[in-house]
């Protein structure tokens, strides 16, 4: 029987993930918070659900969305930065967890971030204890713990590095900035293609109850990498101060155990 995959959050990552899953023969339930996006999901063959999580309730038919789902991909960023209104991310995921517990869903893939490691120095592996320094990092760790400590669920946490891909690259925000710190620190990035590839490999191989660092295994320094990327785009390169203090390098270990996963797209 073909698995039905639920994707909560069909945005920059979730939408192409859902399309790729459909192309591989899966049935996909997908969510969005806007009517316009619901129409787009339907056009792409995704079974659309208008669902919005808040601190106090879930708007939309979450029970119908979860019905007959074999694997649930939770791909909702915390959105705790910027000037907009900030809601408790852990409160939202707790409500979602409550809904999951009422359903038959047992397999969870939770999209997290290497931000949970904070200012850790040196080589960071999946065994490195999180030490988040931002509010979003702190709440991501709380959500990770909520899901993976529930022994009735099979949860795999994917801690993605900096995301790059179509219309998304950090150099566009760094361009022209001066006196930046950390020029000698390694980059820890991953392309959209590999975000999708790793999630699909987890589903295909039933690789659950694990924590994975998802970062491309090459780590040029920020100074050399962003200087090169700016030149490729014909935009001013960011300027870095002499040296940086944070030398965090995210190492990937467990990902190579998922049927010897080979990365699809270079960060260059």
KAUR-V442134 format. One record per backbone hydrogen bond with DSSP energy under -0.5 kcal/mol. NH is the residue of the N-H (numbers start at 1). CO is the residue of the C=O. If there is no record, write none. Layout:
NH|CO ; NH|CO
This chain:
5|3 ; 5|27 ; 6|71 ; 7|5 ; 7|29 ; 8|6 ; 8|73 ; 9|7 ; 10|31 ; 11|9 ; 15|11 ; 17|13 ; 18|14 ; 19|15 ; 20|16 ; 21|17 ; 22|18 ; 23|19 ; 24|20 ; 25|22 ; 26|21 ; 27|3 ; 29|5 ; 30|47 ; 31|7 ; 32|49 ; 38|34 ; 39|35 ; 40|36 ; 41|37 ; 42|38 ; 43|39 ; 44|40 ; 45|42 ; 46|41 ; 47|28 ; 48|46 ; 49|30 ; 51|32 ; 51|49 ; 52|59 ; 54|57 ; 59|52 ; 59|57 ; 60|58 ; 62|60 ; 65|61 ; 66|62 ; 67|63 ; 69|66 ; 70|4 ; 71|4 ; 72|107 ; 73|6 ; 73|71 ; 74|72 ; 74|109 ; 75|8 ; 75|73 ; 77|75 ; 92|88 ; 93|89 ; 94|90 ; 95|91 ; 96|92 ; 97|93 ; 98|94 ; 99|95 ; 100|96 ; 101|97 ; 102|98 ; 102|99 ; 103|100 ; 107|70 ; 108|106 ; 108|154 ; 109|72 ; 110|156 ; 111|74 ; 111|109 ; 112|110 ; 112|158 ; 114|160 ; 116|113 ; 117|114 ; 118|115 ; 119|131 ; 120|117 ; 124|249 ; 125|123 ; 128|125 ; 131|116 ; 138|134 ; 139|135 ; 140|136 ; 141|137 ; 142|138 ; 143|139 ; 144|140 ; 145|141 ; 146|142 ; 147|143 ; 148|144 ; 149|145 ; 150|147 ; 151|149 ; 153|150 ; 154|106 ; 155|153 ; 156|108 ; 157|210 ; 158|110 ; 159|157 ; 159|212 ; 160|112 ; 160|158 ; 161|214 ; 162|188 ; 164|190 ; 165|168 ; 168|165 ; 172|169 ; 173|170 ; 174|170 ; 175|171 ; 176|236 ; 177|174 ; 180|239 ; 185|182 ; 187|220 ; 190|162 ; 192|164 ; 194|191 ; 195|191 ; 196|192 ; 197|193 ; 198|194 ; 199|195 ; 200|196 ; 201|197 ; 202|198 ; 203|199 ; 204|200 ; 205|201 ; 206|202 ; 206|203 ; 207|202 ; 208|206 ; 210|155 ; 212|157 ; 214|159 ; 214|212 ; 215|213 ; 216|189 ; 222|185 ; 223|183 ; 225|221 ; 226|222 ; 227|223 ; 228|224 ; 229|225 ; 230|226 ; 231|227 ; 232|228 ; 233|229 ; 234|230 ; 234|231 ; 235|230 ; 239|177 ; 241|180 ; 247|245 ; 249|122 ; 251|124 ; 251|249 ; 253|251 ; 256|253 ; 257|254 ; 258|254 ; 258|255 ; 259|257 ; 260|256 ; 261|255
